[in-house]
Amino acid sequence: MLLASLLTAQLWYSIPLIVSVSLVYGATRHELWQPILYHAWHTALWMLVFMGTIFAALYVVSWTL
């Protein structure tokens, strides 16, 4: 139970990291706020899907061992 709560607590660090990286990445491509936020949203969504896919693959591999 303690290990699960520690893993959940560590996952919360990914939210500000994803937000900040996607905003900076969007700002390097555009100068106006609307395109920056639009690009940041799509970048954040892409990163979440990518991280979720990697997590699911590792979970399945560790579950079958």
Biopython code that builds the backbone (N, CA, C, O; Angstrom):
import numpy as np
from Bio.PDB.StructureBuilder import StructureBuilder

atoms = [
    (1, "MET", "N", (0.828, -1.189, 0.000)),
    (1, "MET", "CA", (0.000, 0.000, 0.000)),
    (1, "MET", "C", (0.868, 1.248, 0.000)),
    (1, "MET", "O", (0.573, 2.217, -0.698)),
    (2, "LEU", "N", (1.938, 1.221, 0.782)),
    (2, "LEU", "CA", (2.838, 2.370, 0.838)),
    (2, "LEU", "C", (3.540, 2.579, -0.497)),
    (2, "LEU", "O", (3.730, 3.715, -0.930)),
    (3, "LEU", "N", (3.926, 1.484, -1.151)),
    (3, "LEU", "CA", (4.581, 1.587, -2.451)),
    (3, "LEU", "C", (3.641, 2.186, -3.493)),
    (3, "LEU", "O", (4.063, 3.002, -4.313)),
    (4, "ALA", "N", (2.383, 1.790, -3.464)),
    (4, "ALA", "CA", (1.409, 2.338, -4.414)),
    (4, "ALA", "C", (1.197, 3.824, -4.193)),
    (4, "ALA", "O", (1.068, 4.578, -5.158)),
    (5, "SER", "N", (1.158, 4.257, -2.942)),
    (5, "SER", "CA", (0.976, 5.684, -2.679)),
    (5, "SER", "C", (2.209, 6.483, -3.083)),
    (5, "SER", "O", (2.083, 7.626, -3.524)),
    (6, "LEU", "N", (3.397, 5.901, -2.940)),
    (6, "LEU", "CA", (4.612, 6.588, -3.380)),
    (6, "LEU", "C", (4.655, 6.722, -4.896)),
    (6, "LEU", "O", (5.048, 7.767, -5.414)),
    (7, "LEU", "N", (4.253, 5.671, -5.614)),
    (7, "LEU", "CA", (4.223, 5.745, -7.072)),
    (7, "LEU", "C", (3.206, 6.761, -7.553)),
    (7, "LEU", "O", (3.464, 7.491, -8.510)),
    (8, "THR", "N", (2.053, 6.818, -6.902)),
    (8, "THR", "CA", (1.040, 7.796, -7.268)),
    (8, "THR", "C", (1.531, 9.202, -6.993)),
    (8, "THR", "O", (1.284, 10.107, -7.790)),
    (9, "ALA", "N", (2.216, 9.403, -5.892)),
    (9, "ALA", "CA", (2.740, 10.727, -5.559)),
    (9, "ALA", "C", (3.798, 11.155, -6.566)),
    (9, "ALA", "O", (3.878, 12.336, -6.906)),
    (10, "GLN", "N", (4.599, 10.233, -7.042)),
    (10, "GLN", "CA", (5.630, 10.572, -8.020)),
    (10, "GLN", "C", (5.035, 10.879, -9.385)),
    (10, "GLN", "O", (5.607, 11.662, -10.143)),
    (11, "LEU", "N", (3.898, 10.277, -9.711)),
    (11, "LEU", "CA", (3.260, 10.558, -10.997)),
    (11, "LEU", "C", (2.746, 11.988, -11.077)),
    (11, "LEU", "O", (2.618, 12.527, -12.176)),
    (12, "TRP", "N", (2.450, 12.616, -9.946)),
    (12, "TRP", "CA", (1.971, 13.997, -9.954)),
    (12, "TRP", "C", (3.048, 14.959, -10.428)),
    (12, "TRP", "O", (2.726, 16.064, -10.864)),
    (13, "TYR", "N", (4.304, 14.577, -10.358)),
    (13, "TYR", "CA", (5.380, 15.435, -10.860)),
    (13, "TYR", "C", (5.358, 15.540, -12.383)),
    (13, "TYR", "O", (5.914, 16.486, -12.940)),
    (14, "SER", "N", (4.736, 14.603, -13.053)),
    (14, "SER", "CA", (4.706, 14.647, -14.513)),
    (14, "SER", "C", (3.770, 15.730, -15.046)),
    (14, "SER", "O", (3.966, 16.205, -16.165)),
    (15, "ILE", "N", (2.764, 16.131, -14.279)),
    (15, "ILE", "CA", (1.806, 17.132, -14.768)),
    (15, "ILE", "C", (2.458, 18.491, -14.995)),
    (15, "ILE", "O", (2.348, 19.019, -16.102)),
    (16, "PRO", "N", (3.138, 19.094, -14.002)),
    (16, "PRO", "CA", (3.778, 20.379, -14.307)),
    (16, "PRO", "C", (4.898, 20.256, -15.333)),
    (16, "PRO", "O", (5.171, 21.202, -16.072)),
    (17, "LEU", "N", (5.541, 19.104, -15.383)),
    (17, "LEU", "CA", (6.595, 18.901, -16.373)),
    (17, "LEU", "C", (6.014, 18.895, -17.784)),
    (17, "LEU", "O", (6.566, 19.527, -18.685)),
    (18, "ILE", "N", (4.917, 18.191, -17.978)),
    (18, "ILE", "CA", (4.276, 18.142, -19.295)),
    (18, "ILE", "C", (3.754, 19.515, -19.690)),
    (18, "ILE", "O", (3.907, 19.927, -20.840)),
    (19, "VAL", "N", (3.135, 20.232, -18.747)),
    (19, "VAL", "CA", (2.605, 21.567, -19.046)),
    (19, "VAL", "C", (3.727, 22.519, -19.434)),
    (19, "VAL", "O", (3.620, 23.232, -20.432)),
    (20, "SER", "N", (4.788, 22.535, -18.660)),
    (20, "SER", "CA", (5.875, 23.477, -18.950)),
    (20, "SER", "C", (6.597, 23.129, -20.247)),
    (20, "SER", "O", (6.919, 24.026, -21.027)),
    (21, "VAL", "N", (6.854, 21.866, -20.491)),
    (21, "VAL", "CA", (7.546, 21.474, -21.721)),
    (21, "VAL", "C", (6.689, 21.783, -22.941)),
    (21, "VAL", "O", (7.203, 22.280, -23.943)),
    (22, "SER", "N", (5.400, 21.500, -22.873)),
    (22, "SER", "CA", (4.546, 21.757, -24.029)),
    (22, "SER", "C", (4.370, 23.253, -24.277)),
    (22, "SER", "O", (4.289, 23.671, -25.432)),
    (23, "LEU", "N", (4.309, 24.072, -23.222)),
    (23, "LEU", "CA", (4.221, 25.521, -23.419)),
    (23, "LEU", "C", (5.502, 26.085, -24.024)),
    (23, "LEU", "O", (5.441, 26.923, -24.924)),
    (24, "VAL", "N", (6.637, 25.645, -23.551)),
    (24, "VAL", "CA", (7.904, 26.125, -24.109)),
    (24, "VAL", "C", (8.057, 25.653, -25.551)),
    (24, "VAL", "O", (8.510, 26.411, -26.409)),
    (25, "TYR", "N", (7.689, 24.427, -25.815)),
    (25, "TYR", "CA", (7.782, 23.908, -27.180)),
    (25, "TYR", "C", (6.852, 24.673, -28.115)),
    (25, "TYR", "O", (7.226, 24.978, -29.248)),
    (26, "GLY", "N", (5.640, 24.984, -27.649)),
    (26, "GLY", "CA", (4.715, 25.772, -28.458)),
    (26, "GLY", "C", (5.202, 27.191, -28.664)),
    (26, "GLY", "O", (4.992, 27.767, -29.732)),
    (27, "ALA", "N", (5.847, 27.765, -27.663)),
    (27, "ALA", "CA", (6.339, 29.142, -27.766)),
    (27, "ALA", "C", (7.543, 29.242, -28.691)),
    (27, "ALA", "O", (7.810, 30.315, -29.233)),
    (28, "THR", "N", (8.269, 28.161, -28.883)),
    (28, "THR", "CA", (9.388, 28.220, -29.823)),
    (28, "THR", "C", (8.908, 28.185, -31.265)),
    (28, "THR", "O", (9.658, 28.533, -32.178)),
    (29, "ARG", "N", (7.670, 27.769, -31.479)),
    (29, "ARG", "CA", (7.128, 27.678, -32.832)),
    (29, "ARG", "C", (6.290, 28.899, -33.221)),
    (29, "ARG", "O", (6.202, 29.239, -34.401)),
    (30, "HIS", "N", (5.677, 29.555, -32.242)),
    (30, "HIS", "CA", (4.738, 30.644, -32.524)),
    (30, "HIS", "C", (5.025, 31.831, -31.613)),
    (30, "HIS", "O", (5.762, 31.715, -30.634)),
    (31, "GLU", "N", (4.425, 32.985, -31.953)),
    (31, "GLU", "CA", (4.596, 34.180, -31.133)),
    (31, "GLU", "C", (3.296, 34.646, -30.491)),
    (31, "GLU", "O", (3.335, 35.315, -29.459)),
    (32, "LEU", "N", (2.159, 34.315, -31.066)),
    (32, "LEU", "CA", (0.867, 34.725, -30.515)),
    (32, "LEU", "C", (0.360, 33.670, -29.534)),
    (32, "LEU", "O", (0.671, 32.484, -29.651)),
    (33, "TRP", "N", (-0.441, 34.140, -28.551)),
    (33, "TRP", "CA", (-0.891, 33.237, -27.490)),
    (33, "TRP", "C", (-1.795, 32.128, -27.993)),
    (33, "TRP", "O", (-1.666, 30.985, -27.556)),
    (34, "GLN", "N", (-2.709, 32.441, -28.901)),
    (34, "GLN", "CA", (-3.655, 31.421, -29.348)),
    (34, "GLN", "C", (-2.954, 30.245, -30.039)),
    (34, "GLN", "O", (-3.241, 29.096, -29.703)),
    (35, "PRO", "N", (-2.047, 30.488, -30.991)),
    (35, "PRO", "CA", (-1.330, 29.332, -31.565)),
    (35, "PRO", "C", (-0.422, 28.618, -30.565)),
    (35, "PRO", "O", (-0.238, 27.404, -30.648)),
    (36, "ILE", "N", (0.144, 29.369, -29.621)),
    (36, "ILE", "CA", (0.992, 28.737, -28.599)),
    (36, "ILE", "C", (0.166, 27.765, -27.768)),
    (36, "ILE", "O", (0.575, 26.623, -27.560)),
    (37, "LEU", "N", (-0.991, 28.208, -27.293)),
    (37, "LEU", "CA", (-1.838, 27.347, -26.461)),
    (37, "LEU", "C", (-2.393, 26.167, -27.252)),
    (37, "LEU", "O", (-2.495, 25.057, -26.729)),
    (38, "TYR", "N", (-2.750, 26.409, -28.509)),
    (38, "TYR", "CA", (-3.249, 25.323, -29.356)),
    (38, "TYR", "C", (-2.160, 24.261, -29.556)),
    (38, "TYR", "O", (-2.417, 23.064, -29.428)),
    (39, "HIS", "N", (-0.955, 24.711, -29.868)),
    (39, "HIS", "CA", (0.153, 23.786, -30.079)),
    (39, "HIS", "C", (0.544, 23.099, -28.771)),
    (39, "HIS", "O", (0.879, 21.914, -28.765)),
    (40, "ALA", "N", (0.501, 23.845, -27.663)),
    (40, "ALA", "CA", (0.834, 23.262, -26.361)),
    (40, "ALA", "C", (-0.167, 22.173, -25.983)),
    (40, "ALA", "O", (0.215, 21.141, -25.433)),
    (41, "TRP", "N", (-1.442, 22.401, -26.276)),
    (41, "TRP", "CA", (-2.472, 21.401, -25.976)),
    (41, "TRP", "C", (-2.201, 20.111, -26.754)),
    (41, "TRP", "O", (-2.260, 19.018, -26.190)),
    (42, "HIS", "N", (-1.911, 20.239, -28.023)),
    (42, "HIS", "CA", (-1.661, 19.051, -28.833)),
    (42, "HIS", "C", (-0.360, 18.351, -28.428)),
    (42, "HIS", "O", (-0.281, 17.123, -28.454)),
    (43, "THR", "N", (0.635, 19.112, -28.063)),
    (43, "THR", "CA", (1.888, 18.509, -27.611)),
    (43, "THR", "C", (1.692, 17.777, -26.284)),
    (43, "THR", "O", (2.201, 16.671, -26.103)),
    (44, "ALA", "N", (0.956, 18.389, -25.361)),
    (44, "ALA", "CA", (0.694, 17.751, -24.069)),
    (44, "ALA", "C", (-0.113, 16.470, -24.257)),
    (44, "ALA", "O", (0.165, 15.459, -23.613)),
    (45, "LEU", "N", (-1.096, 16.512, -25.126)),
    (45, "LEU", "CA", (-1.900, 15.321, -25.389)),
    (45, "LEU", "C", (-1.041, 14.213, -25.995)),
    (45, "LEU", "O", (-1.173, 13.047, -25.623)),
    (46, "TRP", "N", (-0.160, 14.580, -26.931)),
    (46, "TRP", "CA", (0.734, 13.601, -27.543)),
    (46, "TRP", "C", (1.649, 12.979, -26.490)),
    (46, "TRP", "O", (1.858, 11.766, -26.488)),
    (47, "MET", "N", (2.193, 13.803, -25.600)),
    (47, "MET", "CA", (3.091, 13.283, -24.564)),
    (47, "MET", "C", (2.347, 12.369, -23.595)),
    (47, "MET", "O", (2.884, 11.344, -23.176)),
    (48, "LEU", "N", (1.115, 12.729, -23.235)),
    (48, "LEU", "CA", (0.333, 11.881, -22.331)),
    (48, "LEU", "C", (0.024, 10.529, -22.965)),
    (48, "LEU", "O", (0.126, 9.495, -22.304)),
    (49, "VAL", "N", (-0.350, 10.532, -24.229)),
    (49, "VAL", "CA", (-0.631, 9.267, -24.919)),
    (49, "VAL", "C", (0.638, 8.429, -25.032)),
    (49, "VAL", "O", (0.603, 7.217, -24.822)),
    (50, "PHE", "N", (1.748, 9.065, -25.359)),
    (50, "PHE", "CA", (3.020, 8.348, -25.475)),
    (50, "PHE", "C", (3.431, 7.752, -24.132)),
    (50, "PHE", "O", (3.807, 6.582, -24.061)),
    (51, "MET", "N", (3.362, 8.550, -23.068)),
    (51, "MET", "CA", (3.734, 8.048, -21.744)),
    (51, "MET", "C", (2.776, 6.958, -21.278)),
    (51, "MET", "O", (3.198, 5.992, -20.642)),
    (52, "GLY", "N", (1.496, 7.104, -21.590)),
    (52, "GLY", "CA", (0.523, 6.081, -21.226)),
    (52, "GLY", "C", (0.766, 4.768, -21.951)),
    (52, "GLY", "O", (0.608, 3.693, -21.373)),
    (53, "THR", "N", (1.151, 4.858, -23.218)),
    (53, "THR", "CA", (1.454, 3.655, -23.995)),
    (53, "THR", "C", (2.680, 2.940, -23.441)),
    (53, "THR", "O", (2.684, 1.716, -23.306)),
    (54, "ILE", "N", (3.710, 3.700, -23.125)),
    (54, "ILE", "CA", (4.918, 3.105, -22.544)),
    (54, "ILE", "C", (4.597, 2.481, -21.185)),
    (54, "ILE", "O", (5.056, 1.380, -20.880)),
    (55, "PHE", "N", (3.808, 3.187, -20.370)),
    (55, "PHE", "CA", (3.421, 2.656, -19.064)),
    (55, "PHE", "C", (2.640, 1.356, -19.215)),
    (55, "PHE", "O", (2.894, 0.388, -18.498)),
    (56, "ALA", "N", (1.688, 1.334, -20.151)),
    (56, "ALA", "CA", (0.884, 0.128, -20.352)),
    (56, "ALA", "C", (1.747, -1.037, -20.832)),
    (56, "ALA", "O", (1.565, -2.170, -20.388)),
    (57, "ALA", "N", (2.676, -0.763, -21.729)),
    (57, "ALA", "CA", (3.554, -1.827, -22.223)),
    (57, "ALA", "C", (4.427, -2.379, -21.101)),
    (57, "ALA", "O", (4.580, -3.593, -20.973)),
    (58, "LEU", "N", (4.994, -1.500, -20.296)),
    (58, "LEU", "CA", (5.823, -1.963, -19.180)),
    (58, "LEU", "C", (4.994, -2.694, -18.127)),
    (58, "LEU", "O", (5.467, -3.654, -17.519)),
    (59, "TYR", "N", (3.768, -2.245, -17.913)),
    (59, "TYR", "CA", (2.889, -2.909, -16.952)),
    (59, "TYR", "C", (2.556, -4.326, -17.419)),
    (59, "TYR", "O", (2.567, -5.264, -16.622)),
    (60, "VAL", "N", (2.264, -4.478, -18.694)),
    (60, "VAL", "CA", (1.939, -5.805, -19.229)),
    (60, "VAL", "C", (3.158, -6.716, -19.163)),
    (60, "VAL", "O", (3.041, -7.887, -18.801)),
    (61, "VAL", "N", (4.317, -6.190, -19.508)),
    (61, "VAL", "CA", (5.536, -7.004, -19.463)),
    (61, "VAL", "C", (5.848, -7.426, -18.031)),
    (61, "VAL", "O", (6.206, -8.580, -17.795)),
    (62, "SER", "N", (5.720, -6.519, -17.082)),
    (62, "SER", "CA", (6.020, -6.871, -15.693)),
    (62, "SER", "C", (4.949, -7.784, -15.101)),
    (62, "SER", "O", (5.238, -8.569, -14.198)),
    (63, "TRP", "N", (3.729, -7.690, -15.593)),
    (63, "TRP", "CA", (2.645, -8.525, -15.081)),
    (63, "TRP", "C", (2.812, -9.965, -15.547)),
    (63, "TRP", "O", (2.466, -10.896, -14.821)),
    (64, "THR", "N", (3.340, -10.152, -16.749)),
    (64, "THR", "CA", (3.489, -11.508, -17.279)),
    (64, "THR", "C", (4.741, -12.202, -16.767)),
    (64, "THR", "O", (4.884, -13.413, -16.936)),
    (65, "LEU", "N", (5.646, -11.465, -16.148)),
    (65, "LEU", "CA", (6.860, -12.103, -15.634)),
    (65, "LEU", "C", (6.544, -12.858, -14.416)),
    (65, "LEU", "O", (7.431, -13.472, -13.823)),
]
sb = StructureBuilder()
sb.init_structure("model")
sb.init_model(0)
sb.init_chain("A")
sb.init_seg("    ")
for serial, (resi, resn, name, xyz) in enumerate(atoms, 1):
    if name == "N":
        sb.init_residue(resn, " ", resi, " ")
    sb.init_atom(name, np.array(xyz, "f"), 0.0, 1.0, " ", f" {name:<3s}", serial, name[0])
structure = sb.get_structure()
